[in-house]
Each structure stands twice: as C-alpha cells, then as structure tokens.
Amino acid sequence: MSVFSTLEEAVYYSLVAYTTLGIGDVVVPQHQRLLGGMTGANGFFMFGLMTAMLTDIFRHVGRMQRGLKD
C-alpha cells in the first residue's frame, strides 16, 4: 500500500512538511499523519542547526582574517 500515488507527490509533501509550511493540499491517511509532524519538527531543528553552524563558521573565518587564534 502506497501513501502517495507518484514520486513527485511524495517529494512535494516532504518539502512542504520539512519547511513547516503545511499547505495541506496533499493529505495523508489519518493513521500516518504523524509523518508530517515529524518531518516538520526535523526541518525546524535542521534550520536551527544550520544557523548555528554558519554563525560559528563566519566567526571562525573572521578571527582567521584578523590573525587571531582560537
């Protein structure tokens, strides 16, 4: 049994859930709705993680350009 009829629909649903948009034009069966919430939480977590990593990288590059050691 497949939740999505095409690969395009599955990828679209994943991207919408991952970015926490939650448009709702693609609906999964009730017994599998946790999939969207978990994907959205993962996207929210990854946004925060990437922000922290980029901030640290920019701080490190700035210190290196000024000739400071960590």
Secondary structure in CASP SS format (residue, H / E / C, confidence):
PFRMAT SS
TARGET T0000
AUTHOR 0000-0000-0000
METHOD secondary structure of the structure
MODEL  1
M C 1.00
S C 1.00
V C 1.00
F C 1.00
S C 1.00
T C 1.00
L H 1.00
E H 1.00
E H 1.00
A H 1.00
V H 1.00
Y H 1.00
Y H 1.00
S H 1.00
L H 1.00
V H 1.00
A H 1.00
Y H 1.00
T C 1.00
T C 1.00
L C 1.00
G C 1.00
I C 1.00
G C 1.00
D C 1.00
V C 1.00
V C 1.00
V C 1.00
P C 1.00
Q H 1.00
H H 1.00
Q H 1.00
R C 1.00
L H 1.00
L H 1.00
G H 1.00
G H 1.00
M H 1.00
T H 1.00
G H 1.00
A H 1.00
N H 1.00
G H 1.00
F H 1.00
F H 1.00
M H 1.00
F H 1.00
G H 1.00
L H 1.00
M H 1.00
T H 1.00
A H 1.00
M H 1.00
L H 1.00
T H 1.00
D H 1.00
I H 1.00
F H 1.00
R H 1.00
H H 1.00
V H 1.00
G H 1.00
R H 1.00
M H 1.00
Q H 1.00
R C 1.00
G C 1.00
L C 1.00
K C 1.00
D C 1.00
END
